Amino acid sequence: MSGTRASSTISSWNLKRLSSPSSIVLASASPRRQELLRNAGIDFVIQPADIWEEPRAGEAPIAFAERMAREKAHTVLAKNSDRTILAADTVVSLGPLILGKPVDHEDAARMLQLLSGRRHLVTTAVCLARNGFEDVRSETTAVEFAPLAPDDIHEYVATREPMDKAGAYAIQGLASRWITKVEGDYYNVVGLPVDLVWRMLREGNLL
């Protein structure tokens, strides 16, 4: 089984007729996504989307991530009708179980206990949207954790690094000491599959 999967949905668009935008609006306050875009030389301005993020009953992880990315993009597009919106959503999953951002320290410890010594999937969905244009795709990466001792979890949660991260860990941070294997796009786990975003922008004639 491959450790990475990609899916895409493109609707109501004609790539050849799209003109280049004056700038891209990033519908995210994530400093990690901002840094990744800057490192890739992609210009953008920031306008976070404030929406309720909760999976529907029985909603699969990829479907949830893609719905969230789409809703974020269109929320910001409603205020920027002449701009190109870039939105993303990252979901950590164990089978059908979705691990979002922890609500408190106990929740973070619970998630880390679930991930300890196991392989899980990280999906980041990306949505590019303009008036009359929508492109939604996602990338999935497999990540393996080493077994975590209770003291490891307690000390890590105490740093507060897990508190604003899906799955309660940052692969680029202190949690890197416990990552034994990554199958697929590393930057996807950080929060944005840069290669996918670049391809979407180029295919949409948005650069």
Order of alpha helices (4+ residues) and beta strands (2+ residues): beta-beta-alpha-beta-alpha-beta-beta-alpha-beta-beta-alpha-beta-alpha-alpha
